[in-house]
């Protein structure tokens, strides 16, 4: 009879240990699942950020190209205006010289 009680005590300890290990294994599985979800979410966010960065960089490239074209046009206009200014100054001096001679 005393051996039987001892065996029941050992079995009870064994069952408690097995239940504890099962709980730990289930908790580990839950943590693994959470980690997989976090990984998937972070990859999704990276893809989203990369896509957004691509579209923003393309828009900025287009804007830079437009501004460079506008800058070129403005430089040409400045050159034309400077040439006109020089021509007008020359004509003005000629007119003043003729007026002074007359």
Secondary structure, 3 states (H helix, E strand, C coil): CHHHHHHHHHHHHHHHHHHHHHHHHHHHHHHHHHHHHHHHHHHHHHHHHHHHHHHHHHHHHHHHHHHHHHHHHHHHHHHHHHHHHHHHHHHHHHHHHHHHHC
